Amino acid sequence: MAYSVILHISGDVPIFGEVEELPGPQDVLLTVSNPRSREGKDLHYIQTEVVQVIWPIDKINFIEVMPNEEDEQIIGFVRE
């Protein structure tokens, strides 16, 4: 199952993409598929035909994991 994530890279704009699995404490690299800006535009420093990029974990400040379709169907607390 792929996860949609937003990477916050040191000294750069946030990057939206997909990862096959979330990084563990032993990982030193993160492979991201379809890297793009939050607006869906190409990143100026990555060639347009590139489909995967590998970033070193030490360059990433933090990772936001976006909810998938299954998570969105969970009914939360509703006040009536």
Buried (B, 14 or more C-beta within 10 A) or exposed (E): EEBBBBBBEEEEEBBBBBBEEEBEEEEEEBBBEBBBEEEEEEBEEEEEEEEEBEBEEEEBEEBEEEEEEEEEEEEEEEEE
